[in-house]
Amino acid sequence: RMIGEEVRIFEIVFPNNTNSYDTLFGGHALSLMDRLAFIVASRYARKHIVTARSEKVDFHSPVKEGDLIELIGRISRVGRTSLTVDIDMFSENLLSGARLLCTTAEFVMVALGEDGKPTEVPRPPK
């Protein structure tokens, strides 16, 4: 179940973001997913947001150098002070158009008040 709008970001896999197999370095993929989770949670809560944890990161298929990647983030759960953001990352070969779901992840983000302590987030509409 999605709460709020989907947010999408795109990037090309350049050589400086690959590993020794010429595929997307997992650490860079995690960084992109964390960044998107931050954007999604911030736009929903309109509060300061930090990452509490990443969960269930599954790398389904490798992403080759030169591929386009599209990351789609959506809020799946709203707690009292936390938001769970689901991320799907797709790879797309720009020449053939072949598209694959390559990575899925779940991030738990926490809203902070001006005092730096967890603060309540808006409840989703019923």
Order of alpha helices (4+ residues) and beta strands (2+ residues): beta-alpha-beta-beta-beta-beta
